[in-house]
């Protein structure tokens, strides 16, 4: 498979689609070519997106059938040293996501261990001039298969191959990433940790939010080798120019890959492509009610869910003040805030992150009494 290629397949038998896609793209040969010393004993890490414990049909997490297809293909090809590694976002426990999303069942059926990177040991690495703590489970892999969900993101607009690597760092480092504005550290991380192969779950990701809730069914699975090319293509599918996504250009400048879509060779293995993705600007409209400085993804997503409910009930228009959120408000005062970082504000809902229901009830009460 060439680095300027993205293969895609459409259908509803996700496990078999995945296996056929990997067979046609020659994943087994790719692994053997890279791992010449280890060959079939190579340690192969598989990194899904389990941002929270929600069903894949909700639009946020990697379908277990896709992972099952990868595992069956690899085992049938003679590879046995496989493991799944992931760390959910700050505020959720990976173990709960493993159980709720069906990965415990996968682990038992295929005899493949699950590694919770929230609990993993780490090593401080120099990532092109930025020191980042990286989980040892990914550093020990001979071959890394990234399995992101193609979806939108409230802060970075999109999330796919490059941003999915944020799950291989500890929670303390995730908070640090947000304090640095996400784009720069994501690019630095990808300059150090190389994705060898990418299988994109483009089955029903939420085109506007990383934690799902408004899935858009496309029933597509994609395969590629270049994460910069993948994310550039995904950005255009979701209605953005790749230059609008800061970490894409930075990653390209660090030599992670090429975002030149004029060189893209898009190959459809099976099915009829349908890539019409309507833009509702729902998240953009909700963000007008927020002042955020270095907020963590989970906290921002919980606030967005609450604002969405208030918008549907016709109450958001009555909110006269902007809501402050994020690490940048620690130790500061203000009128209205969400999360522990705004604990010194006159009105604030506690939590790291607070639940969307708590935020909703807090803001509804504030609107109705002010």
C-alpha positions in Angstrom: 0.0 0.0 0.0 1.3 3.4 -0.9 1.3 6.4 1.4 -0.7 8.5 -1.0 -3.6 6.0 -1.0 -6.7 5.9 1.1 -8.8 2.7 0.6 -12.5 2.7 1.6 -15.2 0.2 1.7 -19.0 0.6 2.2 -21.4 -1.9 3.7 -22.9 -3.1 7.0 -21.0 -6.3 7.7 -18.3 -4.3 9.5 -16.1 -7.2 10.6 -15.9 -8.9 7.2 -15.5 -5.5 5.5 -12.5 -4.8 7.7 -10.9 -8.2 7.0 -11.3 -7.8 3.2 -10.0 -4.2 3.3 -6.9 -5.4 5.2 -6.4 -8.3 2.9 -6.5 -6.1 -0.2 -4.2 -3.4 1.3 -1.6 -6.1 2.3 -1.4 -5.3 6.0 0.3 -8.7 6.8 3.1 -7.9 4.3 3.4 -4.4 5.7 4.0 -5.8 9.2 6.5 -8.4 8.0 8.4 -5.8 6.0 8.8 -3.5 9.0 9.4 -6.2 11.6 11.9 -8.3 9.9 13.7 -9.4 13.1 10.5 -10.2 15.0 8.4 -11.4 12.0 5.3 -13.2 13.3 6.3 -12.7 17.0 6.1 -8.9 16.5 4.2 -7.0 19.2 1.3 -5.4 17.5 -0.6 -2.6 19.4 -4.1 -1.7 18.3 -5.4 1.7 19.4 -9.1 2.4 19.1 -11.0 5.5 20.2 -12.9 4.8 23.5 -13.3 8.4 24.6 -16.1 7.4 27.0 -18.3 4.5 27.8 -20.9 5.0 25.1 -22.1 2.6 22.4 -20.5 2.9 19.0 -23.9 3.7 17.5 -23.9 6.9 19.5 -21.2 8.3 17.3 -18.1 8.6 19.6 -16.4 5.2 19.9 -14.8 2.6 17.7 -17.1 -0.2 16.7 -16.0 -3.5 18.3 -16.8 -5.3 15.0 -14.0 -3.3 13.3 -11.5 -4.4 16.0 -12.8 -7.9 15.7 -12.1 -7.8 12.0 -8.5 -6.6 12.6 -7.9 -9.3 15.3 -9.3 -12.1 13.1 -7.3 -11.0 10.1 -4.0 -10.8 12.1 -4.5 -14.1 13.8 -5.4 -15.8 10.6 -2.3 -14.3 9.1 -0.2 -15.9 11.8 0.3 -13.0 14.3 -0.4 -13.8 17.9 1.3 -11.1 20.0 -1.5 -8.6 19.9 -2.9 -6.2 22.4 -5.4 -3.3 22.6 -4.4 -0.1 24.3 -6.5 2.9 25.1 -7.1 5.7 27.7 -10.4 7.4 27.9 -10.6 11.1 28.4 -10.2 12.8 31.7 -13.3 12.2 33.8 -14.1 8.7 32.5 -12.5 5.4 33.4 -11.1 3.3 30.6 -12.1 0.1 32.3 -15.8 1.1 32.1 -15.4 2.0 28.4 -13.8 -1.4 27.8 -16.7 -3.1 29.4 -19.5 -1.0 28.1 -18.2 -0.9 24.5 -17.8 -4.7 24.3 -14.0 -4.8 24.5 -14.0 -7.1 27.5 -15.8 -9.6 25.3 -13.3 -9.1 22.4 -10.4 -9.7 24.8 -11.9 -12.9 26.1 -12.9 -14.2 22.7 -9.6 -13.6 20.9 -7.3 -13.9 24.0 -6.0 -10.4 23.5 -5.0 -8.3 26.6 -6.5 -4.8 27.2 -4.1 -2.2 28.4 -5.5 0.9 30.2 -3.1 3.7 29.5 -4.6 5.7 32.3 -2.8 3.2 34.6 0.3 2.5 32.4 3.8 3.4 33.3 5.3 6.3 31.2 8.6 7.6 29.9 9.4 11.2 29.4 10.3 11.6 25.7 11.8 14.5 23.7 9.2 14.9 20.9 10.9 17.3 18.5 11.7 19.8 21.2 8.7 19.2 23.5 9.0 16.8 26.4 5.9 14.6 26.7 5.2 11.6 29.0 4.2 8.6 26.8 2.8 5.3 27.9 5.3 2.4 27.7 2.7 0.1 26.2 2.9 2.1 22.9 6.6 2.5 23.0 7.0 -1.2 23.3 5.0 -1.9 20.2 6.8 -3.2 17.1 3.8 -2.2 15.0 1.0 0.3 15.8 -2.4 0.2 14.2 -4.5 3.3 14.9 -8.3 2.8 14.7 -9.9 6.3 15.2 -13.4 7.4 14.7 -13.9 10.1 12.1 -15.9 12.8 13.9 -16.1 16.5 14.7 -14.5 18.1 17.8 -15.8 21.1 19.8 -12.3 22.6 20.1 -10.2 21.4 17.2 -13.0 21.1 14.7 -12.1 17.5 13.7 -10.6 14.4 15.3 -9.3 11.4 13.5 -5.9 9.8 13.1 -3.5 12.4 14.6 -5.6 13.5 17.6 -6.6 9.9 18.5 -3.0 9.4 19.6 -3.8 11.5 22.6 -5.0 8.3 24.2 -1.5 7.0 24.6 -0.5 9.7 27.3 -1.5 9.8 31.0 -4.3 12.0 32.3 -1.8 14.6 33.7 -0.3 15.0 30.2 -3.8 15.3 28.6 -4.4 18.3 30.9 -1.1 19.7 29.9 -2.0 19.3 26.2 -5.1 21.4 26.8 -3.1 24.1 28.6 -0.8 24.2 25.5 -3.8 24.6 23.2 -3.9 21.0 21.8 -2.7 21.6 18.3 1.0 22.1 19.1 1.4 19.1 21.5 -0.6 16.8 19.2 1.8 17.5 16.3 4.9 17.1 18.6 3.5 13.7 19.9 3.0 12.4 16.4 6.5 13.5 15.4 7.8 10.9 17.9 5.2 8.1 17.9 4.7 6.7 14.4 1.4 5.2 13.4 2.2 2.3 11.1 -1.3 1.7 9.7 -4.7 3.4 10.1 -8.1 1.9 10.0 -10.7 4.7 10.2 -14.2 3.9 11.6 -16.3 6.1 9.4 -19.5 4.2 10.1 -21.6 6.7 12.1 -19.3 9.3 13.7 -20.9 12.5 15.0 -19.7 15.1 12.5 -19.7 17.9 15.1 -18.9 16.4 18.5 -16.2 14.1 19.9 -18.5 12.6 22.5 -21.3 11.7 20.1 -25.0 12.2 20.4 -25.8 13.1 16.8 -24.4 10.3 14.7 -24.4 10.4 10.9 -24.5 7.0 9.3 -22.1 6.4 6.4 -21.3 2.7 6.9 -17.7 3.3 5.7 -14.3 1.9 6.8 -11.1 3.4 5.5 -7.5 2.2 5.5 -4.3 4.3 5.0 -0.7 4.7 6.1 -0.3 8.5 6.3 -2.2 10.2 9.2 -1.6 13.7 7.8 -3.2 12.7 4.5 -6.1 11.0 6.3 -6.8 14.0 8.5 -6.6 16.4 5.5 -9.1 14.3 3.7 -11.4 14.1 6.8 -11.2 17.8 7.3 -12.5 18.4 3.8 -15.2 15.8 4.2 -16.4 17.6 7.4 -16.4 21.0 5.6 -13.1 22.5 6.6 -9.9 23.4 4.7 -7.0 21.4 6.2 -5.3 24.7 7.0 -8.0 25.4 9.5 -6.9 22.5 11.6 -3.7 23.7 13.3 -2.2 20.3 14.1 -2.4 19.1 10.5 0.0 21.7 9.2 2.3 21.4 12.2 2.5 17.7 11.8 3.3 18.0 8.1 6.0 20.5 8.9 7.5 18.0 11.4 7.7 15.4 8.6 4.9 13.2 10.0 3.3 12.9 6.5 1.9 14.8 3.6 -1.4 16.7 3.4 -1.2 17.2 -0.4 -4.7 16.1 -1.5 -3.8 16.7 -5.1 -1.7 13.5 -4.8 -4.4 11.5 -3.1 -5.3 8.2 -4.7 -8.8 7.4 -3.4 -9.7 3.7 -4.0 -13.1 2.3 -3.3 -13.0 -1.5 -2.7 -16.7 -2.1 -2.4 -20.0 -0.3 -2.1 -21.3 3.0 -3.4 -19.6 6.1 -1.9 -21.8 8.7 -0.4 -19.9 11.5 1.3 -22.5 14.2 1.6 -22.1 15.5 5.1 -24.4 18.4 6.0 -23.0 21.2 8.3 -25.5 22.3 10.9 -23.0 24.6 12.8 -24.7 23.4 16.0 -21.5 23.4 18.1 -20.3 26.7 16.6 -23.6 28.4 17.6 -23.4 26.9 21.1 -19.8 28.1 21.5 -21.0 31.7 21.2 -22.3 31.4 24.8 -18.9 30.3 26.1 -15.5 31.8 27.0 -13.1 28.9 27.2 -9.4 29.0 28.0 -7.5 25.7 27.9 -10.5 23.6 28.8 -10.3 19.8 28.8 -12.3 18.0 26.1 -14.5 16.2 28.6 -15.5 19.3 30.5 -16.2 21.2 27.3 -18.2 18.4 25.9 -20.3 18.1 29.0 -21.0 21.8 28.8 -22.0 21.5 25.1 -24.5 18.8 25.9 -26.1 20.9 28.6 -26.2 24.0 26.2 -27.8 21.8 23.5 -30.6 20.9 25.8 -31.2 24.5 26.9 -31.2 25.5 23.2 -33.8 22.8 22.4 -36.0 24.1 25.3 -35.7 27.7 24.1 -33.9 28.8 27.3 -30.4 29.5 26.0 -31.4 32.8 24.4 -32.2 34.1 27.9 -28.6 33.6 29.2 -27.1 37.1 29.3 -23.6 36.2 30.5 -21.0 34.0 28.8 -20.0 30.9 30.6 -16.3 30.6 31.6 -14.6 27.2 31.4 -11.0 25.9 31.4 -7.7 25.8 33.2 -7.0 29.4 32.3 -9.6 30.5 34.9 -7.9 28.7 37.9 -7.5 31.2 40.8 -9.5 33.9 39.0 -12.9 35.3 39.8 -15.9 36.0 37.7 -19.7 35.7 37.5 -20.5 32.4 35.8 -18.3 29.3 35.4 -18.3 25.5 34.9 -15.9 23.0 36.5 -13.4 23.1 39.4 -11.2 25.6 37.5 -13.9 28.2 38.1 -14.4 27.4 41.8 -13.7 31.0 42.8 -16.5 32.4 40.6 -19.7 33.9 42.1 -21.7 31.1 40.4 -20.0 27.8 39.5 -20.9 24.1 39.2 -18.1 21.9 40.6 -16.6 18.8 39.1 -13.7 17.7 37.0 -15.6 17.4 34.8 -19.2 18.0 36.1 -21.8 15.8 34.5 -23.8 17.3 31.7 -27.0 16.8 33.8 -25.5 18.8 36.7 -24.5 21.6 34.3 -27.9 21.6 32.7 -29.8 21.9 36.0 -27.3 24.5 37.3 -27.6 26.7 34.2 -31.4 26.3 33.9 -31.8 27.4 37.5 -29.4 30.3 36.9 -31.3 31.5 33.8 -34.7 31.1 35.6 -33.6 33.1 38.7 -31.6 35.9 37.1 
